[in-house]
Amino acid sequence: MIKNKELFDKYFEYLTTENEKYNLTSIVKYDEVYNKHFIDSLSMEEVINLNKKISVCDVGSGAGFPGIPIKIEHEQISLTIIEPTQKRVRFLNNLINLLNLKDIKLINDRAENVKECREFFDVTCARAVASIPILLELLVPLTKVNGKIVLYKGDKGIEELEESKKALKTLNCNLEKIHEYELPDNMGKRILIVINKNNKTDLKYPRRYSIIKNNPL
């Protein structure tokens, strides 16, 4: 699956070297980082055509997942990463320079505050950030009409999806597909949830994060 292994090895070395400084991940063993972070991030290839120039936004990227692995393997995409934690943005900026990656924009802010990117991206995505109703309110306003929202989820993903019917309707979206897969070496089952955005988002969304969190759609 991985073509640019040299860059991923550099990524692994930098991630594990800098991890204590930036508090990025509890997963530091080579095989686990490759399977649970790198290969898991690249599972988007199974549901989105990444072999063309499209705009992708990764919200709450942390140590760069899933955006950086996707960019390494698909250099033609335009990637924007929205990450609120300043020290993680510093890590990501250093990583991007180390790997000599181009056409990446880092935004050090919360997603609900990023008004300049409203309805801008072909694909928005998030991995292990929040529950689906919360994620939809953060990601859908950033997504173009007829664009896709891709959510990386574990065991609770289907349950969360059942609780998201109101959010999908309110935000003019529908479920396109659920892609289930297993990580290599028996490292766990995961799902990708792909959402279509069908119409413009009402300007009252997203609300302030405290309201989103305490009273999700």
C-alpha positions as CSV (number, residue, x, y, z in Angstrom):
1,M,0.0,0.0,0.0
2,I,2.8,2.5,1.0
3,K,4.8,3.8,-2.0
4,N,7.0,6.4,-0.4
5,K,8.4,4.3,2.4
6,E,11.5,6.5,2.8
7,L,9.4,9.5,3.8
8,F,7.3,7.4,6.2
9,D,10.4,6.2,7.9
10,K,11.5,9.8,8.3
11,Y,8.0,10.6,9.7
12,F,8.3,7.7,12.1
13,E,11.7,8.8,13.4
14,Y,10.7,12.4,13.8
15,L,7.4,11.5,15.5
16,T,9.0,9.1,18.0
17,T,11.9,11.5,18.7
18,E,9.7,14.5,19.3
19,N,6.8,12.7,21.0
20,E,7.8,13.5,24.6
21,K,8.2,17.2,23.8
22,Y,4.8,17.5,22.0
23,N,2.7,14.8,23.7
24,L,1.5,13.5,20.3
25,T,0.8,9.8,20.6
26,S,0.9,6.9,23.0
27,I,1.7,4.6,20.0
28,V,5.5,4.5,19.4
29,K,6.4,1.0,18.3
30,Y,7.3,0.8,14.6
31,D,4.7,-1.8,13.5
32,E,1.9,-0.1,15.5
33,V,2.7,3.4,14.2
34,Y,2.7,2.0,10.6
35,N,-0.5,0.1,11.0
36,K,-2.5,2.2,13.4
37,H,-1.5,5.6,12.2
38,F,0.0,5.5,8.6
39,I,-2.0,2.7,7.0
40,D,-5.2,3.6,8.9
41,S,-4.9,7.2,7.6
42,L,-4.4,5.9,4.0
43,S,-7.7,4.0,4.2
44,M,-9.4,7.1,2.7
45,E,-8.0,5.8,-0.7
46,E,-10.8,3.1,-0.5
47,V,-13.6,5.7,-0.5
48,I,-12.3,8.9,-2.2
49,N,-10.5,9.3,-5.5
50,L,-7.2,10.9,-4.4
51,N,-5.5,10.5,-7.7
52,K,-6.5,14.0,-8.9
53,K,-6.1,17.6,-7.7
54,I,-8.6,18.1,-5.0
55,S,-8.7,20.2,-1.8
56,V,-8.7,18.3,1.4
57,C,-9.1,19.6,5.0
58,D,-8.0,17.7,8.0
59,V,-9.5,19.0,11.2
60,G,-7.8,18.3,14.6
61,S,-4.9,16.7,12.9
62,G,-2.7,16.4,16.0
63,A,0.4,14.6,14.8
64,G,-0.7,14.8,11.2
65,F,-3.2,12.0,10.9
66,P,-4.8,11.4,8.4
67,G,-3.7,14.4,6.4
68,I,0.1,14.0,6.2
69,P,0.1,10.3,5.2
70,I,-2.4,11.1,2.5
71,K,-0.3,14.0,1.2
72,I,2.8,11.9,1.2
73,E,1.2,9.3,-1.1
74,H,-0.9,11.8,-3.1
75,E,1.2,14.9,-3.6
76,Q,-1.2,16.4,-6.1
77,I,-3.9,17.1,-3.5
78,S,-4.0,20.5,-1.8
79,L,-4.0,20.0,2.0
80,T,-5.2,22.3,4.7
81,I,-4.7,21.3,8.3
82,I,-6.7,23.0,11.1
83,E,-5.2,22.3,14.5
84,P,-5.9,24.4,17.6
85,T,-2.9,23.4,19.7
86,Q,0.1,25.7,19.0
87,K,2.8,23.2,19.9
88,R,1.3,20.6,17.6
89,V,1.2,23.2,14.8
90,R,4.9,23.8,15.5
91,F,5.6,20.0,15.2
92,L,3.6,19.8,11.9
93,N,5.4,22.8,10.4
94,N,8.8,21.2,11.3
95,L,7.6,17.8,9.9
96,I,6.4,19.4,6.6
97,N,9.8,21.0,6.1
98,L,11.6,17.8,7.0
99,L,9.6,15.8,4.4
100,N,9.8,18.7,1.9
101,L,6.0,18.6,1.3
102,K,4.4,21.3,-0.8
103,D,0.9,22.8,-1.1
104,I,0.0,22.4,2.6
105,K,-1.5,25.2,4.7
106,L,-1.5,25.1,8.5
107,I,-4.2,27.0,10.4
108,N,-3.7,27.3,14.1
109,D,-7.3,27.8,15.3
110,R,-10.5,26.0,16.1
111,A,-12.5,24.8,13.1
112,E,-15.6,26.8,14.1
113,N,-13.6,30.0,13.9
114,V,-12.2,29.5,10.4
115,K,-14.6,31.6,8.4
116,E,-12.3,32.2,5.4
117,C,-12.6,28.6,4.4
118,R,-16.4,28.3,4.5
119,E,-17.7,25.8,1.8
120,F,-14.2,25.7,0.3
121,F,-13.0,22.0,0.4
122,D,-13.8,19.1,-1.8
123,V,-13.2,16.7,1.1
124,T,-13.1,17.4,4.9
125,C,-12.0,14.7,7.3
126,A,-11.3,14.0,11.0
127,R,-9.9,11.1,12.9
128,A,-10.6,10.4,16.6
129,V,-11.5,14.0,17.4
130,A,-15.2,14.0,18.7
131,S,-18.5,12.3,18.3
132,I,-20.2,12.4,14.9
133,P,-22.9,15.0,15.7
134,I,-20.2,17.4,16.9
135,L,-17.9,16.6,14.0
136,L,-20.6,17.2,11.4
137,E,-21.3,20.7,12.7
138,L,-17.6,21.5,12.5
139,L,-16.8,19.9,9.1
140,V,-19.9,20.4,7.0
141,P,-19.7,24.2,6.9
142,L,-16.1,23.9,5.5
143,T,-17.2,21.5,2.8
144,K,-18.3,22.5,-0.7
145,V,-21.8,21.6,-1.8
146,N,-21.6,18.1,-3.3
147,G,-18.4,17.6,-1.4
148,K,-17.6,14.7,1.0
149,I,-17.1,14.5,4.8
150,V,-15.0,11.4,5.8
151,L,-15.0,10.4,9.5
152,Y,-12.5,7.8,10.8
153,K,-14.2,5.8,13.6
154,G,-13.8,2.7,15.7
155,D,-16.4,0.4,17.4
156,K,-18.7,3.2,18.4
157,G,-19.0,4.7,15.0
158,I,-22.2,3.0,14.0
159,E,-23.8,3.8,17.3
160,E,-22.8,7.5,16.9
161,L,-24.2,7.5,13.4
162,E,-27.6,6.4,14.7
163,E,-27.5,9.5,17.0
164,S,-26.7,11.8,14.0
165,K,-29.9,11.7,12.0
166,K,-31.0,15.1,13.2
167,A,-27.5,16.6,12.5
168,L,-27.5,15.1,9.0
169,K,-30.9,16.6,8.2
170,T,-30.2,20.0,9.7
171,L,-27.0,20.3,7.8
172,N,-28.4,19.1,4.5
173,C,-26.3,16.0,4.3
174,N,-26.9,12.2,3.8
175,L,-24.9,9.1,4.5
176,E,-23.2,7.8,1.4
177,K,-21.4,4.7,2.7
178,I,-19.9,2.9,5.6
179,H,-16.5,1.3,4.8
180,E,-15.4,-1.4,7.3
181,Y,-11.8,-2.6,7.3
182,E,-9.3,-4.4,9.4
183,L,-5.8,-3.1,10.2
184,P,-2.9,-5.4,9.3
185,D,-1.4,-7.8,11.9
186,N,-4.8,-8.1,13.7
187,M,-4.5,-4.6,15.1
188,G,-8.2,-3.8,15.1
189,K,-11.3,-3.1,13.1
190,R,-12.1,0.4,11.9
191,I,-14.8,2.1,9.8
192,L,-14.9,5.1,7.5
193,I,-18.2,7.0,7.4
194,V,-18.6,9.0,4.2
195,I,-21.2,11.8,4.1
196,N,-22.5,13.8,1.1
197,K,-23.2,17.5,1.5
198,N,-26.2,18.3,-0.6
199,N,-26.9,22.0,-0.1
200,K,-25.4,25.1,1.5
201,T,-25.1,25.3,5.2
202,D,-27.2,27.8,7.2
203,L,-25.0,30.6,8.3
204,K,-25.9,30.0,12.0
205,Y,-23.7,26.9,11.9
206,P,-21.2,26.2,13.3
207,R,-22.2,27.6,16.7
208,R,-19.7,28.3,19.4
209,Y,-17.9,25.1,20.5
210,S,-19.2,25.2,24.0
211,I,-22.8,25.2,22.6
212,I,-21.9,22.4,20.1
213,K,-20.4,20.3,22.8
214,N,-23.2,20.8,25.4
215,N,-26.1,20.7,23.0
216,P,-25.1,18.8,19.8
217,L,-27.5,18.7,16.9
